[in-house]
Amino acid sequence: MNSDKPSDPKGRWWRLSTILIAAVAIAPIVTVLLSWLLPFSEHWDHFGQTILPKLVVNSLGLLCLVAIGTCVIGLSLGWIISQFDFPGRRFFQFALLFPLAIPAYVIGFVYLGLTAFSGPLFTGLRSIGVGFFFDMKTIYGAAFVLVLSLYPYVYLLTKQGFATIGHRYFEAARALGVSSSQVFFKVALPMNRPWLFVALSLVGMETLADFGAVSIFVVDTFSVGIYKAWYGFFSPTLAAQLASILVVIVGGIVIFDKVQRGKRSFVSLTGLSGRRRRLHGRKAIICFGYCCTLFLLSFVIPMLQLLVWALQLDAEIWESMLELTSNSVLIGLMVSLLVTGLCLLLVYTYRFYSRPFIWMASQAATLGYALPGSVLAIGLFLPLAAMDHRLADFIMNLTGTDPGLLLTGTVFAVVIGLSIRFMAVGHAQLHAAQQRVSKRIDEAAQNFGSTGIDQMKRIHIPIAWKAVAASISLVFVDSIKEMPLTLMTRPFSWDTLSVKIFELISEGEWEMAAAPAVILSIVGLTSLVLLGKEAK
C-alpha cells in the first residue's frame, strides 16, 4: 500500500487539494446547517403540527417504494445482461440506460397526459365499453415514474459489479452443487453489495431531492415542503432548516456503510472476460420480454408521446431552441469534465495517502447530492454574492472600472453549483472502480518509482477508463436535466432547455414543452449511447 512518507512532498499537495475541494463543496451545506443558529421562524409551530408529519411519512414512503422498485428492476437487469446471452441482449445492454436521458418530471407529465380521464388510454377503454379509471396523482404514481427514471443507476453499477466479480467464483460454487438461484443469492449478490449500496444511495438521494416529479403528482415530500417554506411562507430559515435534515440523513447513511463494510475489500479474479450462458427457448423469451417491457415503459412510450406533441409545433418554436441547446451542452460539458477530474483527485488521494480526515473530506464533498437544487442554490448564492461585491469593489478601487458581478452574474455560479450537486455521481463510479483494483499493484508500481499522478496516468486510469467515461456521461446528462439550481443561479436572460421546460409546464403548455423536452432527451441520449457502447 502506498504511504505518505516524509520523502514524498507531493503528498501534502494531494491532501491540501482534497481539503480545498471538500471546503468548496460543503460551503453551501454549512450555510444551510448554520441556519439552526438563527431564531426559529414563527411558522415553525404551524408547519410542525400540520405539514411536517405528512412530509416525513410521504418522504419515507416514497423512498422505500422507489428503493425497492429500483433495486428489484436494476439488480435483475444487471444480472441478466452481465451473465446471460439471449436475442436482443447487445441492444438492451445500453438501451436500458436511455431513461436517464429523460427528466423524471418529463416522464411524469407524459404519463399524466396519457392516463388523464380525457387521455388516450381511458378514452380508448371507454370506447370499447370499459369504464375502469384510476388517478395517477398519488404517491404510487410518483414512485412509478421515479422508478422508471432512476433504475438505470442500479442497473449500470450492478452490471459492472457482476461482470467484474469473476466467473471462477460461480464455477466453483456450481462445482459444489449450488443451484443457479443459490449462486445469485449466496455468491453474486453479497459480492455485489458495494456496487448495489452505492447505486441505492444515489437513488435515495435523488428521490429525496426530487421536486419536479413529486410536485406534478401532488405528493408533499421534504423537497416540496422546502419549496413551500421558501415561496409560501417566505421563510428562508425554515427552508434551510428542513433541508439540513436531508444532509444529516445522507451523512448517517455514508457513515453506516463505512462502519458496516469495515476493512473488507472486493477484488476481481477474472475481470470482464467471463463467458455468458446462452439461453434458449422459454428462458430466452422471458428475458427478452422483461427487458422489452421495461424499455417500452421507461423510454419508448414517453418519447413517442413527446414526438407526437412536438411535431405539431411551428418551425419558429424549433428555431428558438438553438440557443437553449447550445447553453445546455456547454454547461453539461464544463460540469462533467470538472466533476470527473475532481473526483479522480478525491478517490486516488485517499487510495495513495490514506488518512481518516481524507476519507471524511471526500465523503463530505459528495453530500451536495442530497440537497434539493433550489436549497443548494440558496446556500451557494449567499456566500458567492458577498464575495462578488467585495471583488467588484476591489477591482473598482484598483482600476476605476466597474467589472460587474463576475461570480453570480456569469455561468460561474451555475457550473460550481452543478458540480457540487453531482459530485456524488462521479465519485460513485470512480470509487467503485478503484475498489476492484488490488493495492498490490500500487506496491509494484512504487517499486518501479511510479507514484501519484504518474501512477494514475500509467496504471489506474487505463484500468478504470470505463468508469471515467461513465462518470463524464452520467454527470453530463444529470447536469443538463437539472432545473431548480440552474433556474436560480443562471445569469439574467440566460436559459437552458430544462429551465424552458419548467416554465412551459408551469404555464400548462405541455405540448409546447415537448420541443425542449425532445431536444434535451436527444442530447442526453447521444451521451448515453456512447456510454453504452463503451460499457460492452
Secondary structure as GFF3:
##gff-version 3
##sequence-region A 1 536
A	DSSP	alpha_helix	10	33	.	.	.	ID=ss1
A	DSSP	three_ten_helix	34	37	.	.	.	ID=ss2
A	DSSP	alpha_helix	44	50	.	.	.	ID=ss3
A	DSSP	alpha_helix	52	83	.	.	.	ID=ss4
A	DSSP	beta_strand	84	85	.	.	.	ID=ss5
A	DSSP	alpha_helix	89	95	.	.	.	ID=ss6
A	DSSP	three_ten_helix	98	101	.	.	.	ID=ss7
A	DSSP	alpha_helix	104	115	.	.	.	ID=ss8
A	DSSP	alpha_helix	120	127	.	.	.	ID=ss9
A	DSSP	alpha_helix	139	165	.	.	.	ID=ss10
A	DSSP	alpha_helix	167	175	.	.	.	ID=ss11
A	DSSP	alpha_helix	180	183	.	.	.	ID=ss12
A	DSSP	pi_helix	184	188	.	.	.	ID=ss13
A	DSSP	alpha_helix	189	191	.	.	.	ID=ss14
A	DSSP	alpha_helix	193	209	.	.	.	ID=ss15
A	DSSP	alpha_helix	212	216	.	.	.	ID=ss16
A	DSSP	alpha_helix	222	227	.	.	.	ID=ss17
A	DSSP	pi_helix	228	232	.	.	.	ID=ss18
A	DSSP	alpha_helix	236	261	.	.	.	ID=ss19
A	DSSP	beta_strand	277	278	.	.	.	ID=ss20
A	DSSP	alpha_helix	281	295	.	.	.	ID=ss21
A	DSSP	pi_helix	296	300	.	.	.	ID=ss22
A	DSSP	alpha_helix	301	310	.	.	.	ID=ss23
A	DSSP	alpha_helix	315	319	.	.	.	ID=ss24
A	DSSP	alpha_helix	321	352	.	.	.	ID=ss25
A	DSSP	alpha_helix	356	364	.	.	.	ID=ss26
A	DSSP	three_ten_helix	367	370	.	.	.	ID=ss27
A	DSSP	alpha_helix	373	399	.	.	.	ID=ss28
A	DSSP	alpha_helix	412	421	.	.	.	ID=ss29
A	DSSP	alpha_helix	423	435	.	.	.	ID=ss30
A	DSSP	alpha_helix	440	447	.	.	.	ID=ss31
A	DSSP	alpha_helix	452	455	.	.	.	ID=ss32
A	DSSP	pi_helix	456	460	.	.	.	ID=ss33
A	DSSP	alpha_helix	461	463	.	.	.	ID=ss34
A	DSSP	alpha_helix	465	481	.	.	.	ID=ss35
A	DSSP	alpha_helix	484	489	.	.	.	ID=ss36
A	DSSP	alpha_helix	497	506	.	.	.	ID=ss37
A	DSSP	alpha_helix	510	534	.	.	.	ID=ss38
###
